[in-house]
Amino acid sequence: MVSRVGEWTVFVTVASLLWWAVSLVTAVMFLALELLLSIRRPHFVDFGRVTVGA
């Protein structure tokens, strides 16, 4: 949880700098792409016919 807070703190800081230096649209696009790329998929372990979520 703490690493996610730190990660998002950096993202918001970068987005703020982009908004200040470039435009609001660029900052929103950056945050949207980071949100889409940060989605973590569950890992699955396959034991033949049985698939277990880990």
N, C-alpha and C positions, 0 to 999 in steps of 0.2 A: 504494500500500500504506500509506503514512504517513497519508494522509487518512482511510483506513478505520479505522486505529488510533485516530486522534483522534476520529473520529465515534463509534466504539464506547465510547471513554472517556467522552464526554459522555452517551451513552445509559445506561451503567452508573451514572454519577453521578446522573443524574435518577432512575433506577430505585431507587437507594439512598435518595435523599431521599423518593421516594414510599413506599417500604417503611417508613421511619422515621415519616413524617407521616400516612400513610393506612393501608395494609395490604400484606402480602406479595402478595396476589392482584392488587392494582392494579399493583404493580411488575412482576409476571410478565406481566400483560396488556399493559403498555406495551412490554416487551421483545419479546413475541411479535408485536405489531403492527408495531413498528419492523423486525423481521426480515422480516416479510412484505412490507412496503413498500419495503425496501431491495434487494430482488432486482432485479438489473439484467438486462434482456432484451437479447439480441444485436441489433445494428443490421444491417439488410439493405439492400443496394443492388440495385435491380431494373433490369436492362438488357433490357427486352422479355421474352423467354422465359427469360433466364438470371438467376438470383438468386444473388448472391454475398454471403457473410457477411463483414462488415467489423468 
